[in-house]
Amino acid sequence: MIRLENIEYYIGDIHIIRDVSLEVDEGETLSIIGQSGSGKSTLLKLILGLSRPTSGRVYIDNIDITDMKEVQLREVRKRIGMVFQAGALFDSLTVGENVGYYLLEHSSMKLSDISEEVQQMLSFVGLPAEIIDRLPDELSGGQQRRVAIARALLSTKPRIMLYDEPTTGLDPEMTDRIVNLIMKIKEPRNVSQIVVTHQIADAFNLADRFVMIDGGRKIFDGDGKRLLGSTDESIVKFLRPFNSVVSKHCELLTQVNGYNETSR
């Protein structure tokens, strides 16, 4: 569904992305991890066509979007939902208007039908119908994040979802809700997802595979077991503050492997 080939990206003389290639299959959830400023969010912008690579190619569902004009990119973006770190909701619009924005602007649906779609989507993301007339600043951070996810899902009914630090700044309870929602989105729709995060616990809960970016370079691409077993100095240093999370995941892997051995 997503393929980046030998991507280089500069801003002026600053080398942001250095020869990065990666793929995301249909229905796969990839977590891109790394320190702040390593280039993780830039990769999402390149996938959306919001930024253009200096060299290399970007493919969405086997379509090369690298040199596409904006009008063509709009059609491709209909397959992609994007949830920005701060939610990027329209402050002057109600929750209902935010979630239904695409349908209000780009469809001929009746207002009553749009309202019904909005209410169904709010229910899907676990929000009560009564918030439909509230403004974003009347909501908690976690509620705003769920409204942003609802808007992305209703706007395009996407085959691809991109999340930029979806749980940053949230309390543990709301973090769990967002993580569960992302997992919920994947299954019935077979959606391909990329989650950019530096929250290791969230990454292990969500991802089928991990890519680590360090200084604009891809230094790891593999599953959680390989990530935990890496001896790369940059990876070990990055994981060290999350030792408790890493230990818990190792215990779970041991339990699963032990069960599998017993069952055989």
C-alpha positions in Angstrom: 0.0 0.0 0.0 2.9 2.3 0.7 6.4 2.2 -0.7 9.3 4.6 -0.4 12.3 4.0 -2.5 15.7 5.6 -1.7 14.2 8.8 -0.4 16.5 11.8 0.1 15.1 15.1 1.4 16.8 18.4 2.0 15.6 21.8 3.3 18.1 24.2 1.9 21.5 22.7 2.9 20.0 20.6 5.7 19.9 16.9 5.0 16.6 15.7 6.7 16.0 12.2 5.2 19.0 10.1 4.1 18.3 7.2 1.6 15.2 5.8 3.4 13.3 2.9 1.8 10.4 1.1 3.4 7.1 -0.7 2.5 3.8 -1.1 4.3 1.6 -4.0 3.2 -2.2 -4.0 3.2 -3.6 -4.4 6.7 -0.2 -3.9 8.3 0.5 -1.5 11.2 4.0 0.0 11.1 5.4 2.0 14.0 8.1 4.5 13.1 10.1 5.3 16.2 13.1 7.5 17.0 14.2 10.6 18.9 12.4 13.9 18.3 13.8 15.6 15.2 15.0 12.4 13.6 12.7 12.8 10.5 9.7 10.7 11.5 7.0 13.2 10.9 8.7 14.3 7.6 8.2 10.8 6.3 4.4 11.2 6.8 4.4 14.5 4.9 6.3 12.8 2.0 3.7 10.0 1.9 0.9 12.6 1.9 2.6 14.6 -0.8 2.7 17.6 1.4 6.5 17.6 0.9 8.4 16.4 -2.2 11.5 14.3 -1.9 14.7 15.8 -3.3 15.3 12.3 -4.9 13.7 8.9 -4.7 10.1 7.8 -5.4 6.9 7.6 -3.3 4.2 5.0 -4.2 0.7 4.8 -2.8 -1.2 1.6 -3.8 1.4 1.1 -6.6 0.8 4.6 -7.9 3.9 6.8 -8.2 2.9 10.2 -6.6 6.3 11.7 -6.6 5.8 14.2 -9.4 2.0 14.4 -9.3 0.3 17.8 -9.6 -1.8 18.9 -6.6 -5.1 18.2 -8.4 -4.0 14.6 -8.9 -2.8 14.3 -5.3 -6.2 15.2 -4.0 -7.6 12.1 -5.5 -4.9 9.9 -4.0 -5.4 11.5 -0.6 -9.0 10.3 -0.6 -7.5 6.9 0.3 -5.5 8.3 3.2 -6.6 9.5 6.6 -4.2 11.7 8.6 -4.3 12.5 12.3 -1.9 15.2 13.2 -0.2 15.5 16.7 -2.3 18.4 17.8 -5.5 17.2 16.2 -5.6 20.1 13.7 -9.3 20.7 14.3 -11.0 23.9 13.1 -11.4 26.0 16.3 -14.4 27.9 15.0 -16.4 24.8 14.0 -18.4 22.5 16.2 -17.4 18.9 16.7 -20.2 17.9 14.2 -19.0 20.4 11.6 -15.4 19.2 12.1 -16.2 15.5 11.7 -18.6 16.2 8.7 -16.4 18.8 7.1 -15.5 16.8 4.0 -19.0 15.7 3.4 -20.3 19.3 3.9 -17.8 20.7 1.4 -17.4 18.0 -1.2 -20.6 16.0 -1.3 -24.3 16.6 -2.2 -25.6 14.7 0.8 -28.5 16.1 2.7 -27.7 17.7 6.0 -29.8 15.1 7.8 -27.8 12.3 6.2 -24.5 14.0 7.1 -25.6 14.4 10.7 -26.5 10.7 10.9 -23.1 9.8 9.4 -21.4 12.1 12.0 -23.3 10.6 14.9 -22.4 7.0 13.8 -18.7 7.9 13.5 -18.7 9.6 16.9 -20.2 6.4 18.4 -17.5 4.4 16.6 -14.7 6.4 18.2 -16.4 6.2 21.6 -17.7 9.7 22.0 -21.2 10.6 23.2 -23.7 12.2 20.7 -24.2 15.2 23.0 -20.8 16.7 22.2 -21.7 17.2 18.6 -22.5 20.9 19.1 -19.5 21.7 21.3 -16.4 23.5 20.1 -12.9 21.8 20.2 -11.6 23.9 23.1 -14.5 22.6 25.3 -13.1 19.0 24.9 -10.2 17.2 26.6 -7.0 16.5 24.7 -8.0 12.8 24.3 -11.5 13.7 23.1 -10.0 16.1 20.5 -7.7 13.3 19.3 -10.7 11.0 18.8 -12.7 13.7 17.0 -9.7 14.1 14.7 -9.7 10.3 14.0 -13.4 10.4 13.4 -12.9 13.3 10.9 -10.2 11.4 9.1 -12.3 8.2 8.9 -15.5 9.9 7.7 -13.7 12.2 5.2 -12.2 9.6 3.0 -13.2 6.1 4.3 -9.4 5.5 4.0 -7.4 2.4 3.1 -4.4 4.0 4.8 -4.2 5.8 8.2 -1.3 7.9 9.3 -0.9 9.0 12.9 1.7 11.6 14.1 2.3 11.1 17.9 -1.4 10.2 18.6 -1.0 9.7 22.3 1.5 12.5 23.2 0.4 14.5 26.2 -2.5 12.2 27.1 -3.0 10.6 30.5 -2.7 6.8 30.7 -6.4 6.1 30.6 -6.9 8.2 27.5 -3.8 6.8 25.9 -5.2 3.3 26.3 -8.5 4.5 24.6 -6.6 5.9 21.6 -4.4 2.8 21.3 -7.5 0.5 21.4 -9.2 2.7 18.8 -6.3 2.5 16.4 -6.4 -1.3 16.8 -10.2 -1.3 16.3 -9.9 0.7 13.0 -7.5 -1.9 11.5 -9.4 -5.1 11.7 -12.8 -4.7 9.9 -11.4 -2.3 7.3 -8.1 -4.1 6.7 -6.5 -0.6 6.9 -2.8 -0.1 6.5 -1.4 2.2 9.3 1.7 4.1 10.1 2.0 5.3 13.7 4.8 7.8 14.4 5.6 7.8 18.0 8.4 7.9 20.6 6.1 6.2 23.2 7.5 2.7 23.2 4.6 1.1 25.2 2.2 2.3 22.5 4.4 1.1 19.7 4.6 -2.4 21.2 0.8 -2.5 21.7 0.1 -1.4 18.1 2.8 -2.5 15.7 3.3 -5.5 13.5 6.7 -4.1 12.5 9.0 -1.3 13.6 11.2 1.1 11.6 13.6 3.3 13.6 14.9 6.5 12.2 18.1 8.1 13.6 19.5 11.3 12.1 17.3 10.9 9.0 18.6 7.3 8.4 16.7 4.1 8.7 18.8 2.0 11.2 16.2 -0.8 11.9 13.4 -2.5 10.1 11.8 -5.6 11.7 9.5 -7.1 14.4 9.5 -6.4 18.1 11.6 -9.5 18.9 14.4 -8.4 16.6 14.2 -4.8 18.0 14.6 -6.0 21.5 17.5 -8.2 20.6 19.4 -5.5 18.6 22.9 -4.6 19.8 23.0 -1.4 17.7 24.3 1.3 20.1 21.7 3.9 19.0 18.8 1.4 19.5 20.0 0.2 22.9 20.4 3.9 24.0 16.9 4.8 22.7 15.3 1.8 24.5 17.2 2.2 27.8 14.7 4.7 29.4 11.9 2.3 28.6 13.5 -0.8 30.3 10.4 -1.6 32.3 8.3 -1.7 29.1 10.9 -3.7 27.3 11.1 -6.2 30.2 7.3 -6.6 30.2 7.3 -7.3 26.5 10.1 -9.9 26.8 8.0 -11.6 29.5 5.0 -11.7 27.2 7.1 -13.1 24.4 8.4 -15.8 26.7 4.9 -16.8 27.8 3.7 -17.0 24.2 6.7 -19.0 23.1 6.3 -21.3 26.1 2.7 -21.8 25.3 3.5 -22.6 21.7 6.1 -25.1 22.7 3.7 -26.8 25.1 0.9 -26.9 22.5 3.2 -28.6 20.0 
